[in-house]
Amino acid sequence: MSIPDCSFSSMHLALGLWAYLGTIYALQMSISPVVAPIMGVITAAFGGILRDLFFAKVPQSFMPSQLYAAAAAAGAIVYVLLWELGADSTISFLACFVSTFTIRITSVKFNIQSR
């Protein structure tokens, strides 16, 4: 039985967290719900770039990879839709977080790549 790679899982969990944080801060600053997911994607992508630079790797955002920014965009859009519908903030956060994580993990597992 192998030990799971914790850095691998935490990297994908962090993507969902950064997408959420960028989106919620944009909404709290009264930025349009159309623009807020873009802010979430920028925050998530830049977080990944900083992580990769810190570990002296080529940032994943600069290479074709398994749906990195697309996963963040999907999670951010889910959050904004639920926020607009008046859903509870905890439910909205969990939906954003889980959808981002699920899309990212699925794309890595099945090697679904962007071009």
C-alpha positions as CSV (number, residue, x, y, z in Angstrom):
1,M,0.0,0.0,0.0
2,S,1.5,3.3,-1.0
3,I,1.4,6.6,0.9
4,P,-0.7,9.2,-0.9
5,D,1.2,12.3,-2.1
6,C,0.0,15.0,0.2
7,S,1.5,17.8,-1.8
8,F,-0.4,16.6,-4.8
9,S,-3.8,16.8,-3.0
10,S,-3.1,20.0,-1.2
11,M,-2.1,21.7,-4.5
12,H,-5.5,20.9,-5.9
13,L,-7.3,21.9,-2.7
14,A,-5.5,25.2,-2.7
15,L,-6.7,25.9,-6.2
16,G,-10.3,25.7,-5.1
17,L,-9.5,27.9,-2.0
18,W,-7.8,30.6,-4.1
19,A,-10.6,30.6,-6.7
20,Y,-13.1,31.1,-3.8
21,L,-11.1,33.9,-2.2
22,G,-10.6,35.9,-5.3
23,T,-14.3,35.6,-6.2
24,I,-15.7,36.4,-2.7
25,Y,-13.4,39.4,-2.3
26,A,-14.5,40.8,-5.7
27,L,-18.2,40.4,-4.8
28,Q,-17.6,42.0,-1.4
29,M,-16.1,45.0,-3.2
30,S,-19.3,45.3,-5.3
31,I,-17.6,44.2,-8.5
32,S,-20.0,42.9,-11.1
33,P,-21.0,39.2,-10.8
34,V,-19.7,38.8,-14.4
35,V,-16.2,40.1,-13.5
36,A,-16.0,38.3,-10.1
37,P,-15.2,34.8,-11.5
38,I,-12.4,36.4,-13.6
39,M,-10.9,37.7,-10.4
40,G,-11.2,34.3,-8.9
41,V,-9.4,32.7,-11.8
42,I,-6.6,35.4,-11.7
43,T,-6.2,34.8,-8.0
44,A,-6.0,31.0,-8.4
45,A,-3.7,31.1,-11.3
46,F,-1.3,33.6,-9.7
47,G,-1.3,31.5,-6.5
48,G,-0.2,28.5,-8.6
49,I,2.5,30.6,-10.4
50,L,3.9,31.7,-7.0
51,R,3.9,28.2,-5.7
52,D,5.7,26.9,-8.8
53,L,8.3,29.7,-8.8
54,F,8.9,29.1,-5.1
55,F,9.8,25.5,-5.9
56,A,11.8,26.5,-9.0
57,K,9.4,24.8,-11.5
58,V,8.0,26.1,-14.7
59,P,4.5,27.4,-13.8
60,Q,1.7,25.1,-14.9
61,S,-0.3,28.1,-16.1
62,F,2.3,28.7,-18.8
63,M,2.1,25.2,-20.2
64,P,-0.6,23.0,-21.6
65,S,-1.9,21.1,-18.6
66,Q,-4.9,19.4,-17.2
67,L,-7.6,22.1,-16.9
68,Y,-5.9,24.3,-14.3
69,A,-7.6,27.7,-14.9
70,A,-10.7,26.0,-16.3
71,A,-11.3,24.2,-13.0
72,A,-10.9,27.5,-11.1
73,A,-13.3,29.2,-13.5
74,A,-15.9,26.6,-13.1
75,G,-15.7,26.8,-9.3
76,A,-15.8,30.6,-9.3
77,I,-18.9,30.6,-11.6
78,V,-20.6,28.1,-9.4
79,Y,-20.0,30.3,-6.4
80,V,-21.3,33.4,-8.2
81,L,-24.4,31.6,-9.4
82,L,-25.2,30.4,-5.9
83,W,-24.4,33.8,-4.4
84,E,-26.8,35.4,-6.9
85,L,-29.5,32.9,-6.0
86,G,-29.1,33.8,-2.3
87,A,-27.7,30.5,-1.2
88,D,-26.0,30.2,2.2
89,S,-22.3,31.3,2.0
90,T,-21.1,28.0,3.5
91,I,-22.9,26.0,0.9
92,S,-21.7,28.3,-1.8
93,F,-18.1,28.0,-0.6
94,L,-18.3,24.2,-0.4
95,A,-19.8,24.0,-3.9
96,C,-17.0,26.2,-5.3
97,F,-14.3,24.2,-3.5
98,V,-15.6,20.8,-4.3
99,S,-16.4,21.6,-8.0
100,T,-12.9,23.1,-8.5
101,F,-11.2,20.1,-6.8
102,T,-13.3,17.5,-8.6
103,I,-12.7,19.0,-12.1
104,R,-9.0,19.4,-11.4
105,I,-8.5,15.8,-10.0
106,T,-10.6,14.3,-12.8
107,S,-8.6,16.1,-15.5
108,V,-5.4,14.8,-13.9
109,K,-6.6,11.3,-13.4
110,F,-7.9,10.9,-17.0
111,N,-5.3,13.2,-18.6
112,I,-7.9,15.6,-20.0
113,Q,-5.7,18.5,-21.3
114,S,-6.2,22.0,-22.5
115,R,-4.5,23.0,-25.8
